[in-house]
């Protein structure tokens, strides 16, 4: 290839133009010479004919006037002087010699010149000699008017010959003829130019480019990355294009193979990845899988850093390669998950051995010296469908039951929960998108006053069939996803908008995750800042969630109090309550948990505990609210114990619209 003599397109064009110019010049010379000969012949005949007729008419006129031979000779001499180089002679035929006598000199010329003899026989003759001089011999025919003098002749006979000689330069050229020949020459030149240029362009560029396009189309259709294109051309640019395309295809093939490798190979451990596993499972052979997850791996990454975390993964992969049974396949399918797949019947003893070996792994790195990891596994046996899903169900069951590993056959009950979880995730997403997350309002009354001036805002989800769903059905799913923050934001916006024109007070539930979320806190502060009566707003913090960051919670409470809003501890007495930790929080209300209020009338222990909470709250100047007031007896007992506010179905159910407040 390197020895080929290649020419650039520009050089091709210059060569083509050069060749064409040479050919054009040669053709122009040939055509010019031809046209010149033709023009000289035609123009000379025409010019000489006109001159001969003019000479004849002059001579005829003078002969009628009785001029002598000498007079006529002088006329001819005068005519010869009109154009430089022109010479006119006349010769008599035998008919004229019979009447007027023979001129010996002329007779000798006639006898010695075959052209004059041929002209006397009636032929017009034109000749161009080597010196480019034109000679025209014009035979004079007897006309009717000539018979009165030439009585021995008849019409059509030859009276004589006028012999005219002149240089070619003396020919008078017609402007029309000159333009015609110029246009003809130019048209011929352009026709030849474009025909020649098209032939060269087609042969040198169009045909090779068409071949190149065809070769590329074949590669595209056949998806053959090994195929090389070749075009027959000596054009440098086309050959460069050919080589560049072939080089590009080689690089594409190289990166395609690397991409395929990365698509199926985990770059860190060099094990097969999730794509490789899915590809292998497409064979639909009965297989068993042990799905392994490194416990608390995120915390290990956060503490030791990602670099050491990667070393842990590589060490685990290396150890797994040593302990997996022959004939099984090892994969890394996630950040901290490995899968062992075998196509023979699952051996429980082998599962036990693998799990034991994993817990005995010792790491070589000094930074990880002494580190011990735990691994949880999920086992699915002899299945052909959804192995990864089923192993994942078993793995989650093991984590939930705090077991080192679990079999899918013992965890089928959890699969229904996962399906429900997935269904609710989709339902919540759609409800948020379609504005079907709505507030409901449950009244709260002050003991001794039946007039409703306070409400708790509760979240509800309306499905597409119009059914209303309470938080127990979907809120846990939302809390385990990123959707919970969106629900909180919607409830804040809806509640503040609804009560803006209402003089009633309202309370909203907040989780610890809401308070930890800086965006949520800012959203709350902005809502309070824009609300005309922030003193009517209460935020209920769920006491059922463990509160550990007292600095953050007290900062939030302090900021809310600056706006005049209130704070309540919801579900107070549900499990984590202790007086020491309550003293750290400057709150305004305790909402006593429903589990205590429900049995207030029938259970003496519940009564004693509620009584202690009320007494403690009054000492601190904190008001109390009883939840789950379902009957008149419970309401009366709450009043007797000194509880300040009542809430429950006896007071009123949650409704989508508040009527009393707007009245």
Secondary structure, 3 states (H helix, E strand, C coil): CCCCCCECHHHHHHHHHHHHHHHHHHHHHHHHHHHHHHHHHHHHHHHHHHHHHHHHHHHHHHHHCCCCHHHHHHHHHHHHCCCCCCEEEEEECHHHHHHHCCCHHHHHHHHHCHHHHHHHCCCCEEEECCCCEEEEEEEEECCHHHHHCCCCCCCCCEEEEEEEEEEHHHCCCCHHHHHHHHHHHHHHHHHHHHHHHHHHHHHHHHHHHHHHHHHHHHHHHHCCCCCCCCCCCCEHHHHHHHHHHHHHHHHHHHHHHHHHHHHHECCCCCCECHHHHHHHHCCCCCEEEEEEEECCHHHHHHHHCHHHHHHHHHHHHHHHHHHCCCCCEEEECCCCEEEEEECCCCCHHHHHHHHHHHHCCCCCCHHHCCCCCCEEEEEEEEECCCHHHHHHHHHHHHHHCCCCEEEHHHCHHHHHHHHHHHHHHHHHHHHHHCCCEEEEEEEEEECCCCCCCEEEEEEEEECCCCCEECHHHHHHHHHCCCCHHHHHHHHHHHHHHHHHHCCCEEEEEECHHHHHCHHHHHHHHHHHHHCCCHHHEEEEEECCCCCCCHHHHHHHHHHHHHCCCEEEEEEECCCCCCHHHHHCCCCCEEEECHHHHCCCCCCHHHHHHHHHHHHHHHHHCCEEEECCCCCHHHHHHHHHHCCCEECCCCCCCCECCCCCCCC
